[in-house]
C-alpha cells in the first residue's frame, strides 16, 4: 500500500491511499464513520495483487481531504464525489466500487446514477434505506442509533471526542482492538471543522434543507434500484445496525445481487474478519468479470 497521495475531483482535493498497478482496473473503496481510509489496509493489497488499481480516498470533510465550501454532505454529494473520482483516476467501465457504512450509502447512488462507470459493486454494513424501515424504529435499534439523534443538536460537537469514538467502536464491534483505527479517526476529525463535517453527514440525513440542489439527480438515484447487481455484506454481531434490523436488502437491489452475513464480525467486518471479507469480495468482483 502506497503512502498518502492527493487528487482533485468534484472541486475538492482528496487524500487517498492506494495499491496495485496504476493501469489496472479501478477499485474505489469508500469508508464510513467514525473511520478513515486506513480501514481498507487489508483489502487494498489483496485487490492490488489481483491486478486492480485499488484506491481508498478520505471522504469529504475527513482530513486530509478538503472540507467542502458548500457544506454539502447529503448522499447525493457523496455519490457525485465517487463518480468524479472515477473520472479523475481514469476509470473505465470495468471499475469496481466498494463502500462501508457511509461508503455503502454512497455506492447505491453512485452506481445507480452512472452505471456505465461501475461494473461491480459491493456494499457493507448499511443496506438500502428502504430495507431498514420496518425494523429501524424498534426500541433496541433506536438505542443503538442514539448518536444519529444527538448529531441533530447543537450538543453534538461538545460530545464528540476520542472517548465518544472509542465507545462507538466498542459497542459496534465488541471485542475488537481498535486503538490504531481510532488514532486514524482522530487524525481525520481532530479539528472542530472536520468533526462538524463528519456530523454534517447525519444532519443532512434528517434535514433536507441542508441539501444542495447541484446533487439532486444523484440524491434521487440513491433511492432507486440500480442496474448493477450488488454484493451486500453484514456482520452477524453488528452493534450499530443489528443483523435483525436490516430487513431484506435483496428486495431493494438489482436482480443477481447477493447477501452474506459474516460470522464473528461486528460493524467493522473488513477489519475483524479480513481474510473472509477479502475472499468474499474478490470472489465477487473476479467472478463477475465475465458477466
Buried (B, 14 or more C-beta within 10 A) or exposed (E): BEEEEEBEBBBBEBBBBBBBEEEBBBBBBBBBBBBBBBBBBBBBBBBBEBBBBBBBBBBBBBBBBBBBEEBBBBBBBBBBBBBBBBEBBEBEEBBBBBBBBBBBBBBBBBBBBBBEBBBBBBBBBBBBBBBBEEBBEEEEBEEBBEBBEBBBEEEBEEEBEBEBBBEBBBBBBEEBEBEEBBEBBBBBBEEEEBBBBBBBBBBBBEEEEBBBEBBEBBBEBBBEBBEBBBBBBBBBBBBBBBEEBBBEBBEBBBEEBBBBBBEEBBBBBBBBBBEBBBEBBBEBBBEBEEE
